[in-house]
Structures are given as C-alpha cells and as structure tokens.
Amino acid sequence: MKLNDVATIKTNFPEADFWLVCRGSLKTCGQPTYQFNPEHIGIRVERTDILLSSYLFYCLEYLHSQGRWEALAGGSLALVNIRISDVKSIGLKTR
C-alpha cells in the first residue's frame, strides 16, 4: 500500500492535517510542519481507521531525520525540491 491510497496529497491545501516543506536547503526539504504555506505539500489522512495523522507526522519526521529526502531532492546545491509524486509513492507496511 502506498501513502496515496490512504491520504490526499497536494500543494496549496489549507485543509491538510500537516505539510511537508517541498523547497529549500537539503536540511529543510521534506521536513514536516504544522504551519500552512501554499507551496508546501499538504497531507490529509482520509483513512483514519488505519492511520492516524499524528502518527504519520512523526513517521515522516523520522524519514526526514534519516535523510530520506536528500536522495530524492532535485535542483541546485543551494535550493532543492521534492516532488509530490515522491511523497505519494511512500510505501506503507500492513500486517
């Protein structure tokens, strides 16, 4: 199962549960935040019966701390970005 199967993911999404910084330095790109910005990638969990948005926030925070987005970020050395398709394709394990 992919994240896209349980959540709505898009930019300019003020109704999202939280957002990912999609443009910035290698250290900030992909960082989850609760502050809305129209350029950030918004994520709203639709299937709350199998995934809580607060749990997903901390999982994405962990992925960011492990450098998951650094490998996927494209752009120049000073300014990089991640794509919505990269976020949508995050795999979720089910039991």
N, C-alpha and C positions, 0 to 999 in steps of 0.2 A: 504494500500500500504506500502511496506517496502522499505528501502533505497536501497536495492539490485535491486529493479525494475527500479530505475532512475539513478543509478551510478555504475561505475566499481570500485570494492574494492579489493585490493590485496597488498601484500608486494613486495619489490623490483620494484617499479613502479615510475620511474623518470618523467613520463609524467602526473602524477596526478596533480590535482588542489591544493591539500594540503595533509598533512599527520597527522596521529594520533600516538602519542608515545605509542607503544604497550608493552614496557617492562621498568620497573623502580620501583620507590617507589610508594606508594599509592597516593601521592600528584601529581606525574608527569604522571602516567599511564592514557592514554586516552586524554591527552592534545593535542589539535590541534596545528599544526605548519606549517609554510611555508618553513621550511628547510628540504631538502631531506636527508633521511637516508635509506639505503636498508632494514633495519629491521623494519622501521615504516610502518604502514598500510596506503597505498595511496588511496585517493578517488578522482575520476574524475567524475563529473556530466555529464551524457550523455543526459539527458532530460532537456536541458536548457530552453525549452519552459514552463516548470512548476516549475523549481527550479534553483535558481542561486547559484553558488558555494560559493560566498562570504556570502550569507545568511546562507547556510548550515554550513559554517565555524563558524559563530557566534552562531548558534544553538548548535553545538557540543561543543563550548566553554562554553556555558551556562550549558549543561548537565555535563560537567566536573566540573564546579564550584559548582554544586549541589550534587556532589558525586555519580553520576550515575554509574561510572566505578568502584568505590570502592567495591560495592556489587558484581560485576561480576568478579573482578580480582582474579586470582588464583595464587598460588605459596607460597613461604615462606613470613614471615613478612617483610624481608628486600628487597626482589626482587619479584615483582608480574608482571603478564602479562594479557592482554586481548586477546581474540581470534577474528579472522576475522569473524567468524560466529556471534559473539555478535554484531559486527558493522553492518553486513549485515541485521540483523533482527530488526534494529531500525525501529519502526513504524512511518509513516508519515500520518498526517491527511489531507484529501482532503475535499473540500467543496461540 
